[in-house]
Amino acid sequence: MLKKILLALFLFLQASAFAQINAGFQFDGQNRSYIVYTPASYNPGTPVPLVFVLHGFTQSGQSIMNVSAFNSVADTANFIIVYPNGISNAWNINANLPGASTANDVGFIEALIDTVSANYSIDQNRIYSCGFSAGGFMSHMLACKSSRCFAAIASVAGTMTDSVYNSCVPSYNLPVLQIHGTSDAIVSFNGGSGNKSAGEVVDFWKNYNGCNVNPIITPLPNTNLLDNSTVDLLDYSPCLNNNLIQMLRVNGGGHQWPGTSSLLGGLGTINRDIKASAEIWNFFRGNACNSTTQGINTSTSNWIYLQPLSDNNYLLKGSVTNAVFQVYSANGQLIDSQNVSLPYTMNFNNYHSGMYLINVRSGNSHNTFKINKH
């Protein structure tokens, strides 16, 4: 009997040890490392989603694992998590900062997908990336630069550097969640030298996905009256292909992972009304590449998007110089059609109130936007 008990204990400890492993490989001549966490419910015969959780500047895969407590979400929802390590605790996000990495991190993450997929049963249509601070910047960069399909991304307290923003040419439309504190003293909610504001980043993805120009704003329940912060959900639906572009605006929140129990994971006020990890998985779980990539821009080298200037005025921008834009009413009636040179300012002051569809085409590149005229 004692032998059976010891054997059972050995097998239990062995299974527990293999739930989290530290591993690595050489990429571009550098030793790259990562942590893989598999939930107890994982069955190698059943493909499961894969979630990348990327650490902030000076952090590590281990530290963001502790800060985010994402493992407990994976235990409930049955997905695999990878916590990669950046070179010298940094990511190459095209930031001109002391200590910034120059490694090919997009290529590293792509190689890591292949490595993990070779050892685990991964649903290739349900691969996601999220991150904190620089890890959030990196998640946006993956959506901009990677040829691999990420079914959705999320960023906590991270936006885009100016250079990534200006050169962002996504290969497909995808859902994006931005979580950001309005009192973030590290990555300002309003942007700063060399990086965009949370609003500008959300506007980029909103325009690229053809979403509603103005969000539906819903205050979330203020369940903790002692955390000196509240949360608003900004939802830009409807978007192309039913994609979601959303922001969780943490009013009074600092440079923190909302809901964390770690006091050393960031700086400033920690919101306790939401748990960022649960919110991110809630956002991720309904999205898959085989649905989010339908109806994408047909050219990855050309891009066109609509930038709001003021009420009823929009700037049509793109990497092309000439385009045809058509305006349709909500019932499909063609109202206007013009050949224009980009950039071009579109004025809707003379239109009746209601929803309009804007179809823009230049050669093989095209996009469709929805706007509400008030």
N, C-alpha and C positions, 0 to 999 in steps of 0.2 A: 504493500500500500504506500509506504514511504517513497519507494522508487517511482510510483505512478504520480504521486504528488510533486516530486522534484522534477519529473519529466514534463508535467503540465506547466509548472512554473517556468522551466527553461524555455518551453515553446512560447509561453505568453511573453516572456521578456524578449525573446528573439523577434517575435512579431512586433512588439512595441518598438524595438530598436530599428526595425526596418521601416517604421512609419515615417521616420525622418532620417534622411541620409545627407551627408556632405560629400560632394563630388566635384570633379573638374576635368578639364581637357585643355589642350593647347589650341589657341586660335590666333592667327596672324603673328605667330612667334611669341605669344604671351600666355602665361598660365592663367586660365580663367576658372573661377569657382562658383558654386551655387549650392543651394539647399533644396531638396525635394521633399515635400510633405504629402503622404498618401493617407487618406482617412481609413479607418478600420473597415468600413463597408466596401472598400475598393475590391472589385472582382476583375482579374486580368482578362476575363472573357467578355467583358462589357466595356466598350469605349466610354470614357468620361471626359468632361470638359477640363481644360487646362487654363489656369489663371497665373499670370506673372504679376508679382508684387515687387515693385522696384523701390529701393531705399532712397533716402535723401542724401544730399551732399554731407560728407563726413560720417554717414551711417554705414551699416552693413546689412546683408541679407538677414543675419540673426537679429539685429536690432529692430528692423522694420517688422519682422515676424513677431517680436515681443510687443511692439507698439500697436500694431494693427489687430492682433488677436484673430487673424484671419483663419487660423487653423480650426477654431471652433465652428466657424461658418462652414468650412469644408467638411467637417465631421457630420454636420447635419445634412448638407446638400450633396455630398458625395462628388467632389471634384478634386483634382490634384493641383497643388500650388508649387510654383518654383520661385525661390527668392534668390535672384542672381546677385553677384557682387561686382560692382564697378571697379576699375583699376584705381587703386589708392582711394577707395571709397567715393569715387566720382564717376559721373557719366559724361560722355561727349555729347553735349546738347548745343554745341556751337556757341558757348558762352565764353566771352573774353574775360575770364576771371582767374586769379591766382589759384593754382591747384586743379584747374579744369583738365579733364581727360582729353586726349587726342585719339583714343582707341576707336576702332570701327565697332561701335556698340550695336548698331543696327544689324550688322553682319553677325555679331556674336549672338544676339537674341535669336536670329533666324537659324543659326547653327544649333543653338540650344533647343529650339523646337524639334529639330531633326533628332538630336541626341535623346531627348526625353521620349519622343515618339518611338524610338527604336527599343526602348526599355519598358515602356508602359503602354497600355491600350488607351490612346487619346482620340477623342472625337475631333477630327481635323477641321470641322466646320464650327467648332465652339472653343476657339482659343482667344483669350482676352488678356489685356494688359491694364494695370493700374499702378499708381505710384504716389509717393509723397514728395512734395517739393521738387528737387531735381529729378526724382523718379516720375513725377507727374509731367515735367518737361519732356522726359524721355518717352513717356507713353504717347504724348502728342507727336513727338518726332517719329515714332514707329508708324503711327497712322499716316503721317505725311510722306515718309521715305521708304517704308518697307513694301516690297512686292508681295509679301505674304499677307493672307487675309486674317485680320483681327476682327472678330465678330462684333466687338465693341471695346471702347477704352474708357477709363475714368482717371481723373487727376484730382488729387487733394493738395491744395496750396501750391500748385505749379501751373505755369502758363506756357507760353512759347517765347523763345528769344526772337528778336527782330529778324535775324537772318533765316531762321526756320520758318517763321510766319511768311516772310516775303518769297520764299522758295517752295512753299508747301504745295505739292501736286499729288494729292492722294490718288491711289489706283482705283478707288471704289468709294461709294457712299457708305458711311458707317455711323452707328449711334455713339454719342459722346456725352459723358456726365462730368461736369465741373463742380467741385466742392471747394469753396473758398471763403475764408473769413474776411470781413470788411475791415478788421483791425489788424491784419497780418502785417507785422513790421519787417518781415524778411523778404517775402514776395508780395509786394503791395497789391491789394485788390484793384487799385487804380493804375497799375503799371508803373514802370520806372525806366531808368536808363538801361537800354539794351533788351528790355523784355516788354511784352504786351500786357495789357490789363486783362482781368478775368472776363470782362464784358467783350473786349475785342476778340478774344479767342472763341468765346461762345458765338459771337456774331459770325466769325469765319465759318465755323461748322454749320451754323444755322443757314447761312447763305449757300454753302456748298451742297447741303442736303435739301435745298428748296423748301425750307420750313416757313412757318408763319413768322412775319416780321416782328410782331409784338407778342410777348409771352403771356400766358395765363399765370398769374401769381397767386400762390396759395400759401398762407401762413401755416406752418406745421405746429402741432400742439406744443406748448411751452411746458413740458413735463417736469423740468427742473428749474425752479425759481431762483436757485442760488448760484447759477453758473454765469450770470451776467451776459447772457446771449440768447438769441432766438434764431430760428431757421425759416427761410422762405423757399418754396419750390417754384422755380421759373421754368415753365414748360412751353416749348416753342412748337408743339404739334399744331396742325398736321405737317408732316414732312414726306419727302419722296420715299416710297417703299415702306411706309409706316415706321421709318426710323425715328428714334427719339433723340432730341437734343435738349438737355436739361441742365439747370444749375441749381445746386443747393447753396443758397447764399446765407452764410452764417453771420448774422448781424451781431457785431461785437466780438466775433471769434478771432483768435490769434493764428499764429503759424503752427497749427496743431492738427492731429488726426482726431476728428470728433468722436467722442465716446471712449477714447483710450483711457486706460487706468495708469499709464506711465506718465509720470510728471517730468521725465527727462527726454521725451520724444519730440519736443519742439519748444516754442516760445510763445507766451501769452495765454489768453483765455482758452480753456478747453470746453467746448460745448458738450453738454450731457443729454440734450434732447434727442439726439440721433446717435447711432453707431455707424460710422462711415463704412466699415467692412460689410455690414448687413445691407446697407443702402446700395453699395456698389454691386453686390451679388444680386440683389433684387433687380437692379438695372440690367445686369449682364444676362441673366438666366434665360430670358425670352428671346435672345438674339442668336442667330446662326448665320454663317457666311453664305449658305445656299439660298438664303432669303434676302439678306441685307445687300448682296452684291447684284441683285437683279436691277436692270434699268440704269446701270452706272454710266458715267461718261464714257464714250467709246474711244476716247483718246487719252492716254496717260501723259502725253507730252504737251497737250494744250489744255487750258483750263479757263473757265468763265464763271464769274460769280457776281452777285448783286450786293452792293454795299449801301446801307441806309445813310443818307446825308442829313435829312430832316423830315418832318412830317410830309409824306406824299412825294418825296424826292429821293431818287436812288441813283447810284453811280454804277453803271455796267462796266466791269473790268475784266481783263483776261490777258492771256499770253498771246492772243491773236490780235490782229489789227482791224479786221473787218468782220461783221457778223450780221445776221438777219434776226431781228427780234419780232415776235408776234405776241399780241395781247388777246387773251380769250376771257370771256365772262365765265362765271361759275357754271353756266349751263352749256358751255362749249362753243358759244358764238364768237367768231373772229371779229375783233373790234379794231385792231390796228396791226399793220405789218410794215416794217421799215428796214432798209439797208443802212447800217450805221458804221462809223469808225469808232473804235474803242480807244480810250475810255469815253463813255457817252452818258450824259445825265438824262434820266427819265423822270418826267414831271407828270404826276397823276392828279394834280389839283382840279382838273376839269372833268374827272371821272366821277360817276355816281358812287356812293358808298356801297361796299360789298367786297366779295373775294374775287381776285383775278389770278389767272395763270399766265405766267410769262415764259414763253418758249424761246430760247436763244440757240442759234446754230451757226457754226463756222466750220465748213468742211466736215470732217468726221467728229468734231467736238460739239457737244450739245449739252444743255442743262435746262431744267424746268424749275421755276420758282413760284411760290404762292405768296401773295400779299393781300392784306386786308386794307382797303381804303376806308378811312373813317370819316 
